[in-house]
Structures are given as C-alpha cells and as structure tokens.
Amino acid sequence: MPLKRRRPDVPLQRRVWKPRNRFPRRSGKTYKKQNPTKISVHLLSARSILHHFPFHEEQSPSLEDCLKLLKGERDEQRLAGLLLVTKFCNGNDNAALRRVYSAVGIGFLDRLLRTGMGEGTISSSGGDNRDAYLQLSVTVLAAFCRVPEIASSEDMVLKIPLILEVLSKQSGSHVVEECFEFLFLVSTSCEDGVAALYKSGGLRVLASQMSTLADGSHSQELAIKLLQLILNSVSLDIINNEYSSELSMMVAEIAREFAVLHDALKFEALHLLSAILSSKYSAPVHDTLRLMSNDIWSTYVRVGIMAILQNRVEDVFEENSKIEHHPNQGSALRHVGLAYQVSVSMMIKSSRKWAPAEKLQALILAESVISILGERWLLGQMNLPDAKDTVPADRCLFLVLESSRVEVAVLLNELAYLKYETSNNSSSNAETISLKQQNLAIAFSLVEKIIKLISNLVEDEVNPFDENTLSQVISGLNETVGVVLEYLQDAKDHGQKKGDDLLASVRLIGSYLAETPLACREKVRELLDFMLSIVGEDEPSPFFSICFLLPMLCQMTMELEGCKILVSRGGQKAVVECLIKLIGPMGCMVEDTGCIFLACDTILNLLLKRGQIKFRLDESTSVHLLKALAYWTEETDEASIIMMASSICALIFDHTSEQALLNHPNINQSNIASLSRLIVRSLAACAQNMAGDMNSDSDLLDIITSDHLCIKNILCWTCFLMQDILDGQKGFPI
C-alpha cells in the first residue's frame, strides 16, 4: 500500500512550521564565532534575514533566492534558507530537493540535528530554540529522503541511530511522525538502512513507541511497515532470541489495530501478526504471551478475525440451492458431491468482498493463537472494551469452523483437478500443489482442534452452544468428513497412496471417528484398507496413517463385527507392524505414547476374539511382536507396561507351539531371557493382585488370571524358557 502522503500542492511550511511567540528578540548583541558542533542563533534572526532579503517586490521567493541563502557563510543565512524551503519547495520536486540538499550540505544538517538534540554546550538562546531546531532538522531530513539517492546515501544511513534516539525521547511530540517517515524512507531505499535500523535497537524503540501512537495514525502505519521491513530482512530465529519481549509487546499493540481498524492497515496488521505467531521460531514469543497478565490482545485478535471471516460464511445454510463452478476447474467437480460444490460456491461469492488470501491469513492466525492459548480461546469474549453490541461467545468458533470447511472443500477440489485432470508436470505445477497442501494442513488442523474442543466440552458436561449452533457444528463436521472421504476415494481410483495431503486427510478422519465411530460407517469400511496403506512423502512404508486411525480401530474392535471387518481387510497385520515400529529396537519416536497403548488394546481385542473371527498371527509376525514386547519392558518398572506386554504374550503363547517358536531363526538366547524376565515379573504382579493389592491394571491381570489354562501355559513357558537358557548358557542370570 502506498504511503499516505500529503497533497503535493501543500507547501512544507504548512505541514511542519508553526510560528512560536516564545522566542525573545536579541537586540544589541553581536554574534560570536560559530562553533562547528552547535548552532546557537535565534530563528527570529533568520526570519529577519528573510524580511530584508532583496526579493523582487512582485515575485515570490525563487529557488535561486533559497540557494543563495543556503550557501551563505553564517548559520542565520542557512537557517533562513531552510525556512524558505519549507515555505515554497514542493516535497515531491526531486530535482529541487537535490539542489537544495547540495547547497546546504550534510555538515550543517548534522549540526542542526545535534543542536536540537541538546548535544554539546548550548547557550541560553540556543536552548530556547532547541525544540524548533529539532523539528526543523528532522522535517528537512525527511523531505530530502524522498529523493531515493539521498535516502540511500551513507550520510542518511548514519543518521538512523540519531533519529532513533530522538524518537525514544520525543514520545507524543510533533516530531515523531517525521522521525518515522525518515526511518521508513531510508530503510526502504537500501539494505544498509534496514540493517542499521535493526542493529541500532530499532525494535526496542518501536516496541516502546507503538503504545503511544493513535490508532490508524500515519505514524502507526509507518511503525507497522518498519517492523515488516525488519522481519523480511532479519531471520525470525535471531529476532525471537534477542527481542522476544519486545515482539510480544508489539503483538499486543498490533492486535489492537487489527481489531479496531477497518481499512487497509487492518490487513497489514493481519499479515504481521500471522508472520510473527506462525513462525517455527516463535516459541519464545508464545511463552511470553502466555505469561502476560493482561490478555486483552487475544480478544483483539478474536474480534479482528471475526471481522475478516464473518462476511464469508454469513447465511451459510441458506446457500445450499445456489451452485457455481470454480473457474478453470472444469470436470474437477465431478470428484465430489453437492456439499463440496456448495462450499466452493460459498468461497467464490464471499471473495468478491474480501480476498481469499486475507481469509487464509486469518485462519493461519487463528491456528497460531489456539496453539498458544488452547482451543477454548475460540469461545472467549467477542466484544471490545468500549463496544455496545453484544456478540455470542460461540461466534468465533462457528466462523472459524465454517471458513475452514470452505477452505477444505476448495483446496481439495483444486488439488484433485491439478493432480488428476491436468497433464502439466512442470515445476510450477508442483509448487502450486505443494502450496495448496500447506494451506490444506492449516484448515485441517483447525477442524481437528474444534473436534477436540467439542469432545472436551461434552466430557466436562459443559455446553456453551444453543441447540441450533451445536446442530450446525455437528452437521458441518459430518459433511466435511464426507468430502474428505470422497477425496480419498478419488485417490484410490487413481492409484495414489503417497502424499502428505492424503496422510493429513487420514488424520482428520481418524480424529473425528475417534469421537463418533459410527459416522460415515459404510464409506469408512470401504476405504479402510486403503487408508491403512497411505504413506507420507518421506515415509518408506505406512506408519503414521495407522497411528492416526488407532483410536477408531481400538473402539471398532471392541465389538465382534468390528474385529471381523478389520481382519477381512488385513488390518490386523498393519496394526501389529505399527506396534513393532513403536516399541521395538528400531522404534519410531512419537510425541503421544498413548498410541502405543491403543495399538496394544486393538491387538488384545483381536486376540481375545480370535476364536470367533477365525484368525491367527503367523509365526514370523508372532516372533517379531514377542521380541518387540520384551524389548519394550526391559528397561522399565512401570506396571501398566509390564502387564500390557505380558497379557499379549500370554495370549500368543496360548496358541503357539513352544518348539516351533524356539526353533525360529529370529529367536536367540537374549530374546528368550528377556521374555523369561517379563513373564516372571508379570507373575509377581499376579501374586500381588491375588493378595489384594488392586490397582488400575486389574483388567490386564484379569486377562491372565481369568483362565487357569492361561496361567498353566505361562508357568510352563517360564520353566521351558528357563531350562532352554540353562541348557544353552549355564549360570545365565534370570
């Protein structure tokens, strides 16, 4: 956006110079020799020179008259020349500004600025004029910097620390705007300017000044643009480490601008907040924001996001009969159903008022704030402190959900078209697909967070929604999951199993079906084997797709019918292989260890019902699973892990030939010893349980103790394994 410049026909004098009556006259005094480091003359003396200067009676002062004064030997003459410049010189007349700058010289401008800053010994008269000197010097410097070659000169770059010092001491004064203008013009003219701004503590000065600037003022706009310049030139990793506190202060101030303004500066604030908070280096800023005693910034962000999004999803449920095709998509809409097309239509209609990029930035910002404050931020206060109208607390959640759903529908539609309907394999097409996949990940993440929020609210028996809103939310989630399943069906039809977009789709479906296992039941069963086979771009074999589906699989296999479905799709082997990757020597590191227990529970459900579903693990799979379980328990004393592992081992032993297992080429003495120790420790736990020491693992103990044949098998296996160890290596410690 272009700078808000004053009209070129308004002379600089009107903008910066106001006659002051507080300057006393100096009659009867002679001037001393000029000190090269200071200026100590009255501005009134300079005006007197203007009054007696031999201008033509019928003509206004000319540029030549101004240049004669600027080239004078005395400071009074030069000051008079500068005052004359402010009276008639057009600030956009670069040619004239160049001549004036050349005539006055950087030395005089430097002395004028330093005198205004109070450096050196100033006579009483000079002290009286200090504010006027400062105002004049900064105004003239800012005017000169409208000429690009002057702004990029070393002389102006060297002035940045001085202007920052002025800015830090002149909060609220008239000179502030000229200081910001000077800094902006110099910083945008050359890379050295931005570097000097950062190295001279510009971020610290900006952080202290932003809270003093009026909302929507030209100074505030320039401050925001200066921060953008710094963020674009210096790595956020470095900035976050050095100025996390200052960045947090600026986030709070920019958030206010984002909330209260309704012009182009609102979008500048949006992009700036999004860049700061969504950066992978933003952890220090996030931590500082969490510790802020006043969290009004989060309300400002919520209000601003609502203003961006509300025009897009307004009357969302009244648009179902109006369909428009996305431009240039052709037959891509054949991949999806009516709900998909309605969402695309909604996006196109709303984009006429707000650009889609701004709405996506609003969603990115929402996702970042949720990562800082949690999902309940979506249900916070929706009113500014001085607002009169009341907005429902669930409004932001509804807007974010509906906007995310629209993004999901639009992006999946575009990805389907780019991947399956075009023959363009160029790098630009690949970049477009990659960018859309990144945006899809943001929309998916927000939908998942809302699913988690609703689940927690239901669990806590808290219902902040009215019935109509809750019904709309659930209906919208069902529709979006259906759209994602259609996208996966399309990928299956085209033989596509690899892709981060496909993996993210599985994650979303897994999150939702973990809470509502019966949703989209038939379609899920149809695609189950395909979803279990999906891999991300960097995965050699399926792993994360199985992890994402484990909550659903665990619940599904609690019923006999669910076990039959999983086995019929070959899913039992995928789950076992996933568990081996999680707990074995070559285990994959995952943040949520809960998926280990989900995999164990799923396998237990299958093993307990295998007589009814007629399935068995082959010897090779059984051996690898037993070895992984023994390895998992080797270095832990946690009872839940020991009992879970021993329960699975007991059920495997119950249907496995001892001799066949021990003769397997992948079993060695070390594995046998580990299994023996695991069984002995589980028997000790059984003894504690029988003695009345009940604990949270009683359900696992029940698996072992519920059948005397199971106990018999464990004892036999223990003796058998111990004997095998003693035969193979005498004196082996158990």
N, C-alpha and C positions, 0 to 999 in steps of 0.2 A: 504494500500500500504506500503511495507517495506521502512524503511529509506534509503536514498541514502548514503550508507557508502562507504568510500574509500577502495580500494583493501586491503585485509589483508596482502599482501606481501609488502605494502608500509610502512616503519617504521614511527613511530610517529614523529621522528625528522624532516623528510622531510615535514610533514604536518604543524608543529607548530613553529619550531625553525629556525630563520634566524640570522646568526651571525651579530652582530652590532659593528661598529667600533667606536661608540661614547663613549664606556666605558673606562675611563682612568685607567692606571695601578696604583697600590698602592704599591710603593716600600718603604722599610724602615719604615713601620708602624707596630705597634703591635696591636693585636685585643683586644678589651675590653671585659669585662664580658658580656655575652649575655643577652639582655633584653627579658623577656619571652613574651612580647607583640609585638615585632617587629623583623625584620631581616634587618641588615644593613651591608651586606657583598657584595663584588663585585662578579658578575657572573664570571669575569675573574679569580678570585681566585679559584672558584670552578672548572673552566676548567684547571687551573694549577694543581690542585689535580689529575684530570683525567690524565693529561700528565705524572705525576710522579708516578701514582699508579702502583704497581708491577704486571701488567698483563703478562701472558706468551707471549713471543715475537712472536710466530707463531699462537696465538689464538686470536679470537675476544673476547671482554668482555663477561663474562658469567653472568647468573642471580645471581650466588653466589657472584661474584665481586660487582654487583649492591647492593645486600642486605648488604654486609659489609659496603659499604659507607653510605647507608641509616640508618644503626644502629650506625653510628659514633656519637661522643659526640658534635662535632662542626657543626654549620649550614652550613659551607662551604662544609663539607663532605656530608651532606644530600642533599644540592643543587647539588653537583656533582653526587650523586646517581640518583637524578631525571633527570638530563641531560642525564645520561647514559641510564635511562629507555626510554627516548624519542629517543635514537639512535637505540636500538635494540629490544625493547619489542614489540611484536605483540599486537595490540589493541584488538584483538579477543581472545587472550590467557587468559581465565578467571582464570585459575589456577595460572599463573604467576602474574596476576594483584592482586590476593588475597594476595600472599606472599609479593609483593611489598607494598601493602596498609598496611598490618600488620606491616611491618618493619618501614615504615616511620612514621606512627602514625597520627591520626587526629589532634593532637595538633600542630605539625609542619605545616601541610597543612593549618590550620586555621591562624596561624601567617603569613605564606607566603601570603595568600589571603588578610589579613587585611593590611599588609605592602604594597602590591601592590595597595590597595585602598587608601593609604595615611592616614590611621588612626594612631593616636599617633604621637610622635615626631620622625621624621626621620632625620638621619644625612645626610649631603650633598651627601655622596656617595650613601646612601640608596635611596635618592630622584632621583639620576641619574638613578638608576636601577628599579624604580617603575614600569614603563610600562612592563619591561621584567619580573619582579616578577608576575605582574598581568596576563600576557599572560601565563606564565609557570603554575601558580597555577590553573587557570581556565581550561587550557588544560589537566592537570593531573587529576583534579577532574572529568572532563567529561569522560576521559578514564576509571577511576575507576568505574564510574557509569554504564559502560557497563556490569558490573557484577551485576545481579539483587539484590542479597542480600546486596551488598554495597549501591546500589541506594536506596533501601527501608529502609535503616538504619536511625535512628533518627538523627545521625550526619549530614547526607546529607540533610534530610528534613529541618533541622535548617539552612542550608546554603542557602536556597531559597531566603529569604529576602536580603541577601548579594549579591547574583548573580543578583537579580532584580535591586539592587542599582547600581551595575557595569554596567548593561545593559542600565540603564537610563542615565548614564554619558559617555558612550563609543560609541555613535552613529557613525556608519561608520567605526569603527576600526576593526582590525583583530580578536579581542577577542569576537566579537558579536556572531559569529557562534558557538563558543564553549559554550558561555552562553546559547544560545537557546538549544544546544544539552544537556547540563547539566539539564536544566529545563524540557526538554521533557523526558529524561530518568528517572529522579526522579519522575516526575508526573505520568508516566505510570506504575511505579513499585508498587505504593501503593496509597490508598485513601488519606492518610495523606498528600502526596505530592501535590495532586490537591487542597486539602483544604488550604494548606499553600500558594500555588500559588495564589489562589483567595483572601484569607484574607490579603495577603501582598501587594495587589494592582497590581496583575499581569495583569489585564485587562487594567489598566491605562497605564502601561509600554508597553504592546502590541500595544495599540492604538497609542502611540507616536512613536513607532519604525517601524511600518509597512510601513509608507510612505517613510522611508529612505532605505528600502531593495530593492535590484534589483529584477525585475520581474522574477519569476521562479527560484530564488536562493534557495539554501538549507535552508538558514535562513528563507526565506519567507514561505517555505513549513513547517518548524518546527513551525513558528508562527501561521500558519493556524491550524496545528494539536493541538497546545496548546489551542487555542480558542475552538476547538471542544471538547477537554477534559473537559474544564470548563463548556461548555454548557451541556455536558452529565452528569455532576456531580452536578451542582447547578441549581435550578429552574429558568427558564427564567423570572418568575414573580419577583423574587428577583433581578436578574441581570438588568432587564429593569428599575426597580425603582431606582437602585443605579448607574447604568452606561449607561443610555440611550444615553448620548452624546458620550461616548467612543465607544459604539456599532455602532452608526451612522458613526463615523469616520472610523471604521474598515469595515463597509459595503461598504463605498466608495472605500477603498483600495482593498478589496477582489473582488469587481466588476471589477476593472481593471484587476486583474489576470484572472478572468473569461472570460474577453474579449480577452486578448492578447495571452494567452497561448493555446497550442494545445496538451497537454499531460495529464497524469493522474491528475495533480494538478488542471486542469480545472474542473474536476468533484468534487474534494474536495471543491473547491470554490463554485460550484453549490449547493452542499448539505448544505454547511454552510449558504449561502445566503437564501436558501429556509427555513432552520430551524429558522433563525432569523426573517425573514419577515413574515412568515406564522403563527407564534405562536399567540395564542389567547391573549398573554400578550404583544404583540408588539406595542400597540398603542403609547407609549412614543417615541419609535424609529421612527415610522411612522411620528409623529408630527415633530420630529427633522429633518428628511429627507426633509419634505415639506418646512421647513424654510431655508434650505441650499441655500446660494447664488449661489453656483456652482453646477449645477445639472448634471454634466458630468457623474456621477455614473449611472444615468438612461440610458444614451446612452451606457455605457459599458455593462449594463445588457441586453439591447436590442440586442446588437451585439453578446453577448455570447449566448443568447437564440436562435438567428438565426443560429449560428454555430451548435448548438445541433439539431435543428429541420429540417434544410434545406435538409439533406440527406434523411429524412423520406418521405417528400411529393414532392420531385422532380419528375417532369413529372407525376403528379398525374392524369392528364386527358388522359394520354397515356396508362394507365394500365387496362382500362375497359374490355379488352378482355382476361385477364390472371387471372384465378381464382385458388386459393389454399385454401384448407381447414385448419382451425386451428387445430393443433394437439390435440388429445384426446377429440374433441368436437362431433364427430360422427354426429348424426342426428340433432344436435342443429341448424345447418344452415338452416334447413327446416323452422325455425321460421321467416326467413327474406328473403328479395328479393335480386336481383342482386346487388344493391348498397351496401347493408350490406356486402355481401360476398366480393365485390371488396375492401371495406375498410379493412376488416380482412386480405385479401391478401396483401394489401399495408403495413400493420403493420408488417407482418411476413418477407417480403422481406427486409424492411429497418432495422429491428432489427439485421440483420446479421452484420451491421457495428456498430450500437450503441445499447446499452442495453435498453430495454423498460423502465426500472426503471429510467434511466437518462432522457429520454424524458418526462416521467411523472413529474419528479422533475422540469424540465424546464417549464412545464405548470403550476405547482404549484407556481413557482417563478413569472411567468408572471401574474398570477391571483393576487398575492400579490402586485406587483408593480402597477397594474391597480387600486387596492383598495387604493393605496397611491396617485397616480397622476391622476387617471381618465382614461377613455377609449381612449382618444386622444393620450396617450403615445404610443399606437400601431402604430401611424403614424409619429413618430418622426424620427430624424436623424439616419441613419443606418451606418455611416462611423466613424471610429476612427479619432482622430485629425490628425494623420500622414498618413492616408490611401490615396492611389492613385485612386483606383477603386471606382466608384460611384454605390451605391445600391439604387433602388427605395424606396421612403418613405413608400410605402404600402407593402413592402416585409414582414415585421414582422407580420402585420395583417393577410396577406394571409397564412403565415406559421403557426401561432397560430390557425387560424380557421381550416385549413386542418388537423393539428395534433389533435386538439380537436375532430373533426369529426371522425377521425380514432379511437381515444380512445372511443368515444361514441359507435361506431359500435362494436368494440372488446369487450368492457365491457358488453354491452347489450347481445351480443352473449354468453359470458361466464356466465352471470347471468341467462339467460334463460336455459342454459344447467344445471347449478348447481341446480336451483330451480325446474325444471320440468322434467329433463331427468335422474337425479340420485336419488337413494333411500337412500343415505347417510345422515342421520340426526345427525351426530356426532357434537361435539362442534367445532372441527377443520373446518368442512364444514361451520358451522355458522360463524366462524371467517373469513373464506375466503370470504363469501358473504358480510359480513359487511365491509371488507377492500375494496372490489371492489365497493361497494356502495359509500364509501367515495371518491374513485378516480373518480367515475362517477359524483359525485357532483361538482368536480373541472372542469371537461370537460364541463358539463352543464353550469356552471357559466361563463366560457369563451365564450361559444356560445351566451349566453344571453347578455353579455357585448358587443359583436360585433354587435348583433342585435340592441342594444340601440345606439351604435356609428353610425351605418349606418342611423338609424332613425333620429338622431340629425343632421347628415350631410345633409340629404335630407331636413330637416326642415329649416336648415340655408342656404340652396341652395349652399352648398359647395361640390364640387366633386373632391377629390384628386386622384380618380382612373381613369385609362383609361377604355374604354368600355369593353375590353376583361376581365380585372380583375374584374370589377363590375359584369359582366355576370357570371363569375365563382363563385363569392361570393354568389350571389343570387341563382344560381343553386345548390351550395353546401348546403346552408341553407334549401332549399326545400327538398333536398334528405335526410338530417339528420332528419328533422321533419317527413318525411315519415317513416324513420327507427324507430323513437320513437313511432309513432302511431302503427306500426306493433308490437312493444314490448308490448304496452298496449292491443292490440288485443289478443296477446298470453296470457297475464294475465287474461283477461276477459274469454277466452276459458277455463282457468284452475281454474276459480272461485276465483282468487286472487284480493282483493280490498285493502289490508292493506300492507303498505311498504313505507319506505322513498324513495326508488328508483322510485316507481310508482308516489309518490307525486312530486318528482323532475321532472319526465317526464311531468306531467301535467303543472308544472310551465314553463318549456321550451316551450311547445306548446302554452300556454297562452301568453307568451311574444312575440312569433313570429306572432301568429294570431291577436294580438292587432294591429300590423303594417300592416299585409296582411290578412284581414278577409276571402278572397276568396281562400286562399291556402288550398290544400287538403280538399276541401269543403265536398265531399261525405263521406270521411273517418271520418272527424270530426263529421258530423251529425250522423253517425252510432255509434260512440263511446261517444257521448255527455252525455247520461245518466250515462254511466259507469264512465266517468271522474269526473262527479259531485258527485259520490258516493265514491271516493277514500279517504282513511284516512292514515295519517302518523302513525308511530309506537306508538307514545304517544297520539294520538287523540282518544277520545271516539266516536266521530261522525264526519262526513265530515264538514270541515270548510275551511282549507287553500286551498284545491283543488278548491272550489268555488271562493275564493278570487283571485286565480291565473287566473281564467277564466273570471272574471268580465269585464276586458277591451274588450274582444272578445264578450261577451254576450251583453254588452251595445251597441256596434256597430251593432251587429246582429239584436237586437230588434228594431233598428231604422226603419227597413223595416218590412212590414206586414208578409212576408214569414218567416223572422227570428223569429218573435213572435210565429207564428204557430208551427215552429219546436221546440222551447223551451217548449211551453205548451204541445205539443204532447209527449215530453219526461219527463214531470213532473218537468221541471227545475224551474218553477216559485216558487214552494214551497221551493226549495233548496235556491233560492236567498233571499226570504223573511226570512227564518230561519237564513241565514247568516247575513242579516242586523240586525235582532233582537239580535244576538250574538255580533255584533259590537257596537251597541248603547244602548242596554238595561242595566238594573241594574247589570246583570251578564256578562257584556260585555267583550270581548276578547281584550287585548291590541295589537294593531298593529302599526308598525312604520309609515306606509303610510296611512294617513287618507283619501287619495284620493279614496281608495276602498269603503269607506262609501258612497261617492257621486256617485261612479259608480254603486253601488247596488241600490241607490235611483233612479238614472236615468233609470236603467233597469226596476225597478218596475213601474216607471212613464210611460215608453214606453208601457208596458203591459196594464196598467190601461187605458191609452188613447185609446188603440185599442181593448179593450175587447169586444166591441160590434161587431167587425168584426171577432174576433177569438173565440168568444163564450166561455169565461172562467170567473170564478169568484172565489174570495177568500172565503173559508168557514168562518163561524162566529168566530170560535176559533182562526184561523190564523189572521183574521182581528183584533180581540181584542188584541192579543199579539203584533201585529205590532203597533196599536194605542198607547198602553201603552209604548212601547219602544220609539216611536217618541216623546211622551210627556216627557218622562224622559230625552231624549237627549237634548231637548230645555229648560229644567227647569232652568239650571244654566248658560245660555249663552245669550248674546245680539247680537251675530253675525247674521246679516240679512240673509246671504245666508242659514244658518242652519234653521232659523225660517221659511223662505219662502219655503224651500225644504220640511220640515216636514209638514207644513200646506197644501202644494199642494197635497201631498199624502193623508193626512187626508180628504181633500175636495173631492177627487175622491172616497175614500172609503165611505164617508158619502152619496155620490150621489147614491149609490146602496146598502145602508144598512138601515134596519128598526131601527128607534130610540128605540122603545120599546124593540125589541129583543136584541139590543146591551146593553141597560141599565140593562136589566134583566139577563144578562150573569153572571154566578157565579164568573168569574175572574175580574169583574169590580167593583171598590169600589169608595167611595166618593173622596178619594185622587186622583184617576185616572181621575175622572170627572173634578175635579178642575184644574188639570194640563192641560187637553185638552181644557178647557174653556179659560185659560190664553193664551194658544198657539193660539187659534182662534182669541181672541181679539187682540193680538199683530200682527197677520197677517192682520187683517182688518185695523189696524193703518198703516201698511206698504202699503196696497192698497190705503188708503187715501192719503198718501204721493206721491204715484205714480200718482194718478189722478190729484194731484196738480202740477205735472210737475217735480217732483224730481226723474228723471230717474236714474237708477243705473244698475249694472251688473246683478241683479236678475230680470230684467224685463221679461225674458222668463218664470220664475216661476210665476210672477204676472199675466202674460197673461193666464196661466192655470186657475187661479181663476176668472179673470175678463172677460174671453172670452165668458162665458155663463152666462146669467142672472139667469138661474136656479141654477147654482153652487153658486152664491152669495146668492140667496134666501135660499138655503139649509144651507149655513154657518150661516146666520143670524138666521134661525130657530133653528139650532142646538145650537147656542150660547145661545139663550133665553131658550131653553129646558134644556140645561145643567145647566144654572144658576138657573133656577127655581127648578130643582131637588136638587141642592145644598142647596138652601134656605129652601126647604121643609125638607131636611134631617138634616140640621145643621144651625139654624138661626144665621144670622150675620157672616157667613163664608166669609172671605176676598177674593175678586177676584182681 
